[in-house]
Amino acid sequence: METSNKEKLSAKVPDNRKEITEITETELKELEKVAKQYGRDSWEYSKYLKVNFKHIGEEIPEDVPFSEYYDYILKNFRITKPMAEWTDVDYKIYNSQRARFNVLFHIKNSTWKEPYDDRQKRIIERVRNGTDYDILAGECPEWFQ
């Protein structure tokens, strides 16, 4: 997929959530409190992460074809430590990665065909550049525009 610099700039979306890797000690304590209260596998914990933090994933190189994005992410952007050792940051990274996979899955199973229109190109570029799609449904519909 070819994209111009203009299209890449238009692919950026406003996201005022804090990057999870830049979490403060106070925010970490609050996150641990939510995790302890509800458990890390709970909807409340997941919602807290979605609403308050983002994780901009690593970019997929521009020379990787769109058809290979899923495999590229799977092979190159993994959390290598056992889940029992994961931190809150690891959970957010994992959730962001899964949301990225979900967007790719829906694109693959849709009726999208090349040549892609501008909206489709922007969404594909957001997947490539690591945009965090781990959001609450309806919170940021412009991310899919």
Secondary structure, DSSP 8 states (H G I E B T S, - for coil): ----HHHHHHT-----SEEGGG--HHHHHHHHHHHHHH-TTSHHHHHHHHHHEE-------TTS-GGGHHHHHHHHS---S-GGG--HHHHHHHHHHHHHHHHHHHHHTS---SS--HHHHHHHHHHHTT------TTT-GGGG-
